[in-house]
Amino acid sequence: MSTLAPITPFYAAKVANIRLASEGVDKVVTPQMLYTYHKKGTIASAEVVGSDKKYFDGDAFKTWLDSYVSGGATSTRTNVEALALQYM
């Protein structure tokens, strides 16, 4: 059972941006990015009885956020420059 409350991708983006700014990390997380992560299962989801909204498991989101802030989690965007180096 999760110790942290479930959180919607919309509010998760807001929380992530506050944390990133407070730690001086020059990144921005968009709600759409997190809705995509929910759809792909990048962050474990949670069901909230009586709600049709999408939710992340609170602990799973915290784990992802800790990793993202420290640079361990990356976005799903392809680093084109790194990819190009493979073909040079």
C-alpha distance (Angstrom), angle and dihedral (degrees) to the residues before:
residue distance angle dihedral
M1 . . .
S2 3.77 . .
T3 3.79 117.2 .
L4 3.81 92.3 -158.0
A5 3.79 121.9 65.2
P6 3.81 118.7 -104.8
I7 3.80 113.3 -96.6
T8 3.79 131.6 -157.0
P9 3.81 118.5 -122.2
F10 3.82 88.7 -115.1
Y11 3.79 93.7 58.3
A12 3.80 91.6 36.2
A13 3.82 88.3 61.2
K14 3.80 90.8 51.1
V15 3.81 91.9 48.4
A16 3.82 91.4 46.5
N17 3.81 92.3 51.7
I18 3.80 92.4 49.5
R19 3.81 90.3 50.5
L20 3.81 93.3 45.3
A21 3.81 91.3 50.5
S22 3.79 92.8 46.0
E23 3.80 90.7 53.5
G24 3.81 94.0 44.6
V25 3.80 95.2 -114.0
D26 3.80 111.6 153.1
K27 3.82 97.5 -140.1
V28 3.78 133.4 106.8
V29 3.78 125.0 -151.6
T30 3.80 117.3 -153.5
P31 3.79 125.3 -152.4
Q32 3.82 88.9 -123.1
M33 3.81 90.2 57.2
L34 3.79 90.4 54.9
Y35 3.81 93.7 44.0
T36 3.81 86.0 55.2
Y37 3.80 90.3 49.3
H38 3.81 88.2 51.7
K39 3.79 91.6 50.4
K40 3.82 92.4 47.9
G41 3.80 93.6 43.6
T42 3.81 92.9 -120.3
I43 3.80 88.5 141.1
A44 3.80 118.0 32.7
S45 3.77 114.1 -103.8
A46 3.78 130.1 -137.5
E47 3.76 132.6 -153.1
V48 3.77 120.1 -131.1
V49 3.79 113.5 -157.7
G50 3.79 111.8 -119.4
S51 3.82 95.6 15.6
D52 3.79 130.3 102.6
K53 3.82 92.3 -164.5
K54 3.79 124.2 109.7
Y55 3.81 115.7 -109.5
F56 3.77 138.2 -174.0
D57 3.78 120.0 -139.8
G58 3.81 102.6 -103.1
D59 3.80 95.5 -131.5
A60 3.82 92.6 45.6
F61 3.80 90.7 51.2
K62 3.83 91.2 49.0
T63 3.81 90.6 50.7
W64 3.81 91.2 49.5
L65 3.82 92.2 45.6
D66 3.81 92.8 50.1
S67 3.80 89.5 51.9
Y68 3.81 93.6 44.0
V69 3.80 93.2 50.7
S70 3.81 91.9 48.7
G71 3.80 90.9 49.0
G72 3.79 96.1 -109.2
A73 3.79 96.4 112.3
T74 3.75 118.5 58.3
S75 3.73 132.2 -164.8
T76 3.78 119.1 -104.2
R77 3.80 91.1 -110.1
T78 3.76 115.3 116.5
N79 3.78 116.0 -117.6
V80 3.80 96.5 -130.1
E81 3.79 93.9 -168.8
A82 3.81 91.7 55.2
L83 3.79 90.0 45.2
A84 3.81 91.4 50.8
L85 3.82 90.8 53.6
Q86 3.79 88.5 63.4
Y87 3.80 89.7 61.6
M88 3.81 98.3 46.5
